[in-house]
Every structure is written in structure tokens, then in C-alpha cells.
Amino acid sequence: MKLPVKILIIEDDPNISDLISMYVKKMNFEPLIAVDGGAGLEMYYDMSPHCIILDLMLPEIDGWEVCRMIRLDDRHIPILMLTGKGESYDIVKGLEIGADDYMVKPFDPNELSARIKAMLRRAGITDNQQEELVFSNMEINKRDFRLRVNGTNVETAPREMELLYYFAVHRNQVLSRRQLLDNVWGFEFEGDPRTIDVHIKRVRDKLHRHQASWSITTIRGIGYRFEEIHHDKN
């Protein structure tokens, strides 16, 4: 099974880091959050991220120094810097030190998402490695909207595939209905939250019918978890 693309967010404003994290998850990448420059460097060395979103005005160690130290270690990892000033001096200095791109706060999260994907493509890292997830007897291909279990194609509606894919990326994690609605249906969804139960039942039934090695388990009062199951062979 292929590992997720990890995006390191070094930002001391929790509102901004939470917003970026939310959109990183919508891209099916894994967000890592550090609240100051020192913590950001430690997480960079320990977690080996694929891309870095770096605020310039950080406590402890500022963004310019963080960028310089990372570039001494890795000349190629994509770095997008965030600046609240919008002054050309900040931008030029950051680019000269080694940042690949920049955005001025406040920014459009959708544009940020597009820039992250563009940087990853230029670095030879694309979300294609995330588009197909392979389990012991099951393949989930988001790009082609194809589910195969025990070598058989299983007809799956687009929303069911998006839901199953999100579960698979976050396997073994308990996910609430709100999380699923926000990240699969979108934050603008205003319909009946119980729609999630209907879709989960359909996906669960299909996995069970074809004896998939993984299924969606209800965690009473909390949400759901995608986990491996063991069928009785007797």
C-alpha cells in the first residue's frame, strides 16, 4: 500500500493552519502542523514531508531561517511561503533563500490547493500515487472510479466511491458523520446528515457481498471506522 503525501504546515495562527489542514485533507494528503519555526524544523527532520507551507513571521525561528536551514538539507523539497505583509522585499528575500512559490494573506484556499498540486507535480510527486489504493484482496481506484474485490469489478456510484476512498485513506481512524459530510460532500452541504448512513450501508453491503477484506464498522455514538475484517472460512 502506498504511503500518503505529507504536507508540513508551519504556521503559528491556528485559524490559518486549521484552514490549510482542512484543504490538504480534501486533496487526500496528510497535514502535519507545527506552530513555530523550531517545531517546524524538528517535524521536517523527523517526518520527511513531501511539501512545506511556511509562514514567514514565526516565533522562535523566523520563516526565512527555517527556509534557509531546510534548503541546506534538501535542495528540491517544494516550499511555499506565506506572508502577511505583501511587501516585495519579503517575497524577493524568500525566493532568493529558496522558496518555490509564495502567497499573500489573506489567500484563497482553492488557489493554495492548486499551487500545492502544481509544486508537487514539478517535483515529480503527484496525487496519482494516492489515486489507487491496494489492499489484500481489494483495489480502490479513485481516478477511474473503479472498485475491484477478489479480481471482480464492483459497480459503485461516484459518491460511494468518494466515500470509500476517503475511508480507505483514513483507515483505522474513527470518523464522525460531520467529518465525512465536510470532506466528501463538501462544507456547503445543507441536506439531511442521515444521507451518510444510506451511502455507508450501500458501500458496506457491496464489500460484504464480495467478501472484501476490509469493511466499515459503526462506532456507536461516535461515527465509523474502516478496518480489516476476517471472514469465517468454516
Secondary structure, DSSP 8 states (H G I E B T S, - for coil): -----EEEEE-S-HHHHHHHHHHHHHTT-EEEEESSHHHHHHHHHHH--SEEEEESS-SSS-HHHHHHHHHHH-SSS-EEEEESS--HHHHHHHHHHT-SEEEESS--HHHHHHHHHHHHHHTT--THHHHEEE-SSEEEETTTTEEEETTEEE---HHHHHHHHHHHHTTTSEE-HHHHIIIII-TT--S-TTHHHHHHHHHHHHHHHTT-SEEEEEETTTEEEEEE------
